């Protein structure tokens, strides 16, 4: 088990076995038939997370065709997260006590919002999110999210044997794998 500051590296064993998503059956980790992309996002309705997940949704079939199962974790409780699940074709896990975040060494930091590299993505996400809310396609973020607004993202690609194949610890709120990078990691594993 990793503690904050103790980051898991490729070759480490993933510190989970089964996850309970808000919708659908439990998810086995590792999945004996395909890679698992375990994404750690911030809070329910986070505009930057929402924008990123929409890019994953648009390419979900391509991701699955590459032999990857998406699983997304938020540090929000189920009641805050459930209204934001519409249109997400993959399991979403609520982790309000941040047990999984701790196990994977995914942290919070003021750098999440204070990094100048985050400012452009925040403006873009808020602009797009506001437009989507006005059109009735999105819900507003939670005003006071449990676990705060300073969470950093994390991405882990877990092999069928339970070992971490690739890992990314975000340095600011928009520092996660784009879909092309995820597919490149999967391609190297499946080669």
N, C-alpha and C positions, 0 to 999 in steps of 0.2 A: 504494500500500500504506500502510495506517495503522499507526502504531506506538502502543504504549500512551500514552495522553494525547492522541493525535491522533484525534479521533473523526470518523467518517464522517457526513456530513450528507445529507439528501434531495437528490437530484440528483447525488451522487457515483456513480462507477462502482464496482460491486461487484468486489472484488479476487479473484474466483475464476471459474473456467470449468467445471470438472468436479469433483465430489466422489465419493469412493468409500465408500459405506456398508458397514457390516458384513454386511448381507444385501441381496441384490438387485443390480441393475445400477447402473453409474455414473449419477449425477444431474447433468444439465446445468444450469448456472447462468450465464446466465438460461435459463429454460424458455421456448421460443418460443410456447407455447400458454397459459401461466398464470403467475400471480404465484408467487413462492417466498417462504415465511416461513422464514427461517433463524434458528433459535433456538440460542443459546449457553447451555448449562446447566453445572452444576458437575461433580460426579464421579459415578461409578457407584454407584447406590443412594442418592444424596442424598435424604433424606426429603422435603424441600421440593420438589425437582425432580420426584420421583416423584408427589407429590400434584398438582402443576401439570400434568404430562403426562397424568395420568388425566383431568383436566378437558378436555384437548385430545382425548384418545381418545374420550370420551363425545360430543363434538360434531364428530368428524372428518368425517362425511358432510356436515354443514352447511358446514364449512370448504371441503371440496372443491367443493361446489355453488356456493360463492362464487368459484370459480376460483383457489383457493390450494392450493399444494403445500407440505406441511409437511416440513421437514428439520431434524433436531436434532443438535447437536454437543456432545460431552462431552470434557473434557480427560483422560479415562481411556484406558488402553490397551485394545485389543480383548479381551484375556483377562479383564479386570475388568468390562468393559461387557457382554459377550455374555450372561451369565446374567440380565441385567436387561431383555432385549429382549422377553420374552414379552408378547404382547398389544399391542405397539406397531405400528400399521398404517402407519407412515411410516418413511422411511430415517433411520438413526442412524449418525453418523460419529464415529469415535474420532480424537481429535487430542491424543495425549499430549504432544507437543512444543509444543503451543499455537501452531502456525503460523497457523492460521485466527484464533485469538483475537488474535494480534498484528496480522494483516492487517486485522482489523476494529476494532482498538483496544479490545477487551474486556479488562478488567483484573481483578486480584485486589486485595483491600483488607481490612484488619481490620474495616472498616465492614460487611462482609458479615455478620458475626455480632454485632458490637458495637452496631449500631444498635438502639435500643429498638423500632423498627418491625418488626424481624425476630423479636423474642422470641416474640410470640404465634403467628406462623406456624410457628416452630420447634417450640413445644410442641404445636400442633395436628398438624403433620406427624409428629412422633415418636410421638404417641399413636395416630394412624391407622396409621402404618407398623408399630408394634409389634403392634397388633391384626391387621393383615393378615399379618404374619409368623407370629403364633400360629395363624392360620387356614390357613397354607400358601399364601397368595396373593401373598406378596412375599418377597424375599430381603433379608438385612441389608446395610447399606452396607459398603463397603470400610473396613477399620480405619484404614489409612494411605494415603489416596488419593494417587496420583501427581499432582503439581500442587497438592496441599494442599486445605484446606477453605475457603479465603478467596476463592474465585472469585465474581465478580459475574455476573449474567445479562445477556444482550443479545438484542435482537430486531431483525430487519431484514426489511422487506418489499421484495423485489426485483422490479422490473418486467420485462416480457418483453424490453425493450431493454437490460437489465443495469444500469439505474440504480436506486439506492436510492430507494424511494418514501417510506418512513417508517423511523425508527430509534428505538430506546430502549436506553439504557445504564442498567442497574439500579444503584441506590444502596445496596441491601442484598440479601440472598439471595432475598427473595421479591418483588422489584420487577421484574416482567415484565408483558407484555401479557396481560390476561385475554382469553378468546376473544371476548367482545363488542367489545373494543377492536380486536383484529385484524380482525374482520369489518367494523367501521366504517371502518378504513383501506382495506380491499379494496373496500368499497362506493364510497368516494370515487374510487378509481382506475377502477373499472369503470363509473362513472356517465356 
